Amino acid sequence: LVEKPFDRWLIERVAELAGTAPVADIGCGPGHLAAFLADAGADVTGIDVSPAMVARARADYEDLTFEVGDFRRLLRPPRAPGWGAIVAWRCFVHLAGSELPEAIAGVARTLDTDGYLALSVHIGDEIRHVDSWWEQPVDLSFVLHDPDAVRAAVEASGLQIAEWYIRGPLPGTGEENDRLYLLARRP
């Protein structure tokens, strides 16, 4: 996040909005975003479908909680009626546009009243495949989403969109296309 001041600003706001309520970082990957949330004061749990990613996150951030789980089957936190905030930073890039409404509705159901969903997705109308990332061989596909469709899925889930932003590419960071950032609240 060093080269991403907008991301840092928005994530810090999410931590502040959540207050003492639990926060879920869904699709947490290697845990760096969860660590940033924790440093910003959030009581965060990282959740990822990949056991290898969770193992890496646990090794790198031993003082934080990480769980293997599928965000499409997200449960409420064990000691609260719902999540105070859910951060979904690019985890929806692995879903087809037709899967977004159901996935976002499922995530939204686990928010506490006045809880927030903060999400970020790649913008576009294509699927991008990469064979190499950061000089490592990979086999990954990323779905770029239409901002109007994402906003419609969020509103259909019963959440109220508080604000949304479009950020341009960040050359040299591996982020070569526009991003949608959205913050929504459960009334």
Disulfide bonds with the S-S distance in Angstrom:
none
